[in-house]
Amino acid sequence: MNNLKTLAITAAISLLFASCEKNESTNLTDDSAAKISLSGVQTHEDCGFIDNNWPSSAVLSTTNIVNSSETNFIFGQNADIASLFQINTVPLGFAIGSGTFNAISYGAGYIIFGETLYNYALNNGGRIAVAYVQAHEVAHQIQFRNGIPSRNENTARAGELEADAFGGFYIGHANGYAADWTAASNAYNFAAGLGDNNVNSPNHHGTAAQRRSAFRLGWLLRNNQYPGARSFDSAFFRYYDQYVLAGALRGEFIRPEGISQETHEYIMSKMEELHKISTGEISEEEFVNLQ
Ligand SMILES: [Zn+2]
């Protein structure tokens, strides 16, 4: 009897895991495989398996991280980010458990924020660092939905730098986090600590200096109305490619669509500085002290 009972329980458990595994194999671009619904109807909380991007011991929660006050903050930010970028709120879940040092924006249309990364961000950069990571991940959703970045490189860099710029824009914008530069730069310097120098890796996100300059460019654009995803994309790459990376004006420079004359002149006055950030001539310490 005992044996039978054990057998029955084992069978039930393996069935549960089998069905979970069938639902996964999600990655950043595979829309069809992801079956996790984050609308609160169906999750994997009951069987404790999210997908292969997370430790098998991690469980998905769509309602709680750390405590109710921080949970409210993070969902509030999630809504504010969507509002600024004129999209529906992106479904957000939390991977709860040890070893969850990641935040992933899925091609299927949702974001999962790992508890370990969340705690690290909160303890080292504060709430603004959490908000910045969230805005960066929502930017990837905007990219998926709009077929941007318009720039193709051999690595992930173009999309990552653009997501940093979206993040900087959100952090600085009056209808976003509305942070002054001191707070904003500290948020970014926290995130830059997660950057990489593997310039030939497919997953290369840009050097820390390039990421700082992309974030700063987004923050400098903060007084402009959000021009929409494609205009933001073309403005970002026009400024970034033609000037920030090049270090000098390449070709005729036309004010990007959706960017006001006032903002454009402001950005142009900061180009030398942006270039020096991107090369590392303006150090991390000096970066914090910019105006
Ligand atoms: Zn990213």
Residues whose N, C-alpha, C, O or C-beta is under 5 A from the ligand:
A	BS01	ZN	E160 A163
